[in-house]
Amino acid sequence: MLRGINPRAVYSQLTGDSAPLPDTISDLMLWKVIADYFAEIPTRSRLTNISTLDDVVSLLKSCSKIIVLTGAGVSVSCGIPDFRSKDGVYARLAVDFPDLPDPHAMFDIGYFRRDPRPFFKFACEIYPGQFKPSPCHRFIKMLERQNKLLRNYTQNIDTLEKVAGIERVVECHGSFATATCTRCGHSVPSEVIRETVFKQQIPFCPKCSEASSPDEDKGVMKPDIVFFGEGLPESFHSAMGRDKDECDLLIVIGSSLKVQPVSLIPCSLPSHVPQVLINRERLHHLKFDVELLGDSDVIIDHICHM
């Protein structure tokens, strides 16, 4: 992908199908299909001695190296807009930017470099400083205060883990906390570009602006979140390399676990480590020992009162 190879050619070689694909299928979507083709997730058998809510409470009392993996579901009650619902950000993108090849292109680094407008159109809706942590965030902080939290791996970019005071956190997909120039690498805290973003304007690099002639392209201050086409931060890989052999309990809260490599965390742990899902819906591609389905805040509150 980074070398500019045509994904249609790769797809044809993989499948043996030489028929041309419809133009409506974007390159980004094809790369996702190709990645899924190679991603064989190993199966895990459920543990026979862990199956109930009481078992979860007992594990929370006895375990001291807990990994909590969180997704967008822990921030829904904070007021952060949903991306995938029928009225979510992606649906509105299709209306405001009809030429966008795919809603996910808003987070595609190649598309961002060509046209950052769709991203900054909606960046103000999810920008830090507008939201407060949820009961789920406070639960994770409680585990940390009790010396039970090994790590909180979050897929979210809203920085609410830091607002909640969680220190043992890995922001797998980066965050809005800082922004870096796409041209010269100049980095600034998010507050520096906040006013420009909330005006729904593109924040250009102040350093490039000073050094460049009027005719030269100026760098764009891109928030330091991981876009499609970019690698995850080294902090994720190094932490998982250590944590996978120490973990004694995995709790997944509010995630569909569809985005790799974070979605592979449950499969990376030894099979004897108990795994608990707290989510609105089941994840049929994974086998958790206990599935607590419903509103994650309500479930966490119930657990804390048991």
Secondary structure, DSSP 4 states (H G I P E B T S, - for coil): -TT---HHHHHHHHH---SPPPTTS-HHHHHHHHHHHH--PPP-PPPTT--SHHHHHHHHHH-SSEEEEE-GGGTGGGTPPPSSSTTSHHHHHHHH-TT-S-GGGGGBHHHHHH--HHHHHHHTTS-TTS----HHHHHHHHHHHTT-EEEEEE---S-HHHHTT--SEEETTEEEEEEEETTT--EEEHHHHHHHHHTT---B-HHHHHHS-TTSPPPBEEEEEPPBTSPPPHHHHHHHHHHTTT-SEEEEES----STTGGGHHHHS-TTS-EEEEESS--TTS--SEEEES-HHHHHHHHHT-
